[in-house]
Amino acid sequence: MKRPPLRILDLAGSPGEMGRAHGSSYSAEIRAYAADRVALAGSSQWSGSELTSGAVLEIARSCLPAHAAYSPSLYEEMCALADAAGITHEEAVVVGGFTDFVDTLRAETGGAHPDEVTEDDCTAFIIPDGRASGAGFLGQTWDMHDTATDHVVLLRIRPADGPAALVFTTVGCLGQIGMNEAGVCVGINNLLAADGQPGVMWPSVVREVLSTPTTEAARDTVLAADLAGGHSFLLFDGTGTGFVVEAMPTARPYTKLEGRPLVHTNHTVLPEACAVEGQLDPAVLSNSVRRMERANELLDQPVVTVDDLMEATRDSEAICRTSMPPRHVESSGAVVMRPATREFWAVWGLPLHNDYMNVPFLD
């Protein structure tokens, strides 16, 4: 359970230059990870029906036009990454956006969501400025099938045409959690969408958010995406403005941060999103509700510090997940961000057994 220090990959330049550097730096690992994700996506345990790799990739191919239309620069980066790593552009869709992609697969094939599967169990939170000595936080655990933990990496990027950013992700994936130099932060939870469709996978939305100057612009970026599946997006910036968007392909309700912490896990709470949520297994729903309750309990303090948040991600009672059958989900890492001060802390592996690293922006 003890991991080495978090890997950091510095990327700079045009979208193509950053994609090629990412893909070539971890080419063998990305190929192995992509093969694993394509195989998982085609299994009945994930898609609800048995599919050949060819069928999986045909559906992934149908998502490419939505990516190209949503953000031409990120599409260029994704394709350059794939080319340099030696995978197809379709495989890049799957390895980067697996948890949205399986929503698309189930919708396209008519497969039911298997009871034994839960793709993601992240516990995320926004702490308002008034509860954090004037400078609030956004943080979360990043929980996934334990096979993903080996592939965690921190991208430290400086695009030629856009703000620098710190991006927690896995190899072959454009981005999962992050903060840009303007102080715009984004975190996520997976949601089970019953209205999946060929569309944009959530990592492209994360990276597009990190190109914006304000939380309001970030929210509008999420609202504008032609989404493939369901995720909540937590958005926060250095002015203290925050939102949680429960973003489904056909619904985008959101809540604005007020005076209390906002906590989100893996079930919808807003009626418009609840109407298009897939049927969650009772054990999965119970776990999501318990993590939300536990986080609210731990964070309901007059003043919350960075140490409090790190300890919350280490909570063994509910929040820090250890891999166990049949689901094998674990906390593959965690992030705490303070946009007013541009401070960013991240940990690789179970927070309970590993140390956070304070990561500066690339000069």
Steps between C-alpha positions, in 0.01 A plus 500: 500500500800733532568686176805693381479880472243621250625494141510840330511550123572854377332588169519826307432636153231443241225237545685265268829549682344431839313196372808351336710553812235336719451204268869434443592533869272213603438319171529140622296573812229679301474209256459251785249721681299555181486126427379437855228766475375383159476143632316614814262716296404200284427269792149440632626597845538860377292559188212267582567288191795317344661706224800440280780755509401597147144578611628700797730705280232559238287670767806692621559616143148648492604730788791661314298767313358633828852538640621680189206740511518571876869589516712475184818563699432221753400268217834575335680429827311171554572380146869596525520315832347190342729510198811536717394221735412262217126472564207601279297815555207279600710329764591844634129569553464181705818522708436865584125500550422146611235585762302717256562261215329208674189720537514543122549127444200405711280751323617391154471124564204497736711335769390533862736637764642191674436497875857403585653802328563847632742698289597774738454585868656845538415717800535869408449826687515879471574698815385864477737783584306581816577155642870505407654820638401693190646263239289194421584158361390246242610143554412137454607140499532346155362148529496243224542130422832411664663425164503876432719593798826398334436752220458821702711798385503877558518711184654843547405681181577834339306524173623741237155659487338474842562499875743268671339226707563213738305191393456179698427216258605159372731433207323537167226720650481876437402585856284410798546762775690828490567867558621764254716803568190724499384305805219306330466153654303195389419170668263219403284208607375228271122479460301217341320646198204320347516740203850424372580575137795542263655825615776676690674309780545675832883546491463737204253702706745511793775632277272751329398629845871551572522735201247743651564815711208477746268250662203646311679437170591151620135427581394615153765273347345200678150606397606528135655152467326231293557243774532125457423404861442626850734682738466767762745786454611699804625847402667760722733797460702753695208743529311247712241422231408133474252268330416131487354399163329161475575463131307235307470480121147641514501690832739754662359628831743673732532632855690811601734503798364703790616509863533128566729238347369324190565125501425268210539125451360262237125549503295788367317734738338753263161392356582573136807273516322238713247460219769367261717311749538126450382259767776472759562175678372545861845429648662755269238763584536431872877539476470828310252640753721392790808667353306822448374492859845424637667780303236748614555386857878540480490836321225671700745715695526878552850497348630227268874470430695317233599242762131442578431433134793263461380312807149483355637328188674252734179416686490121526142492622351587161701729271839337436409185308703179511465247219276208590302247295275503311547862386875556562461879527766694689610856561764524229601848614370832627538874441452813711508843328488854640440733206538833683862408579554275194607214729458143377559177694465149358566142608548183295327194643298457817518828694492295820839347416670764286623858529368811330737700280479877457536558125591844357409622153749458217700821457 
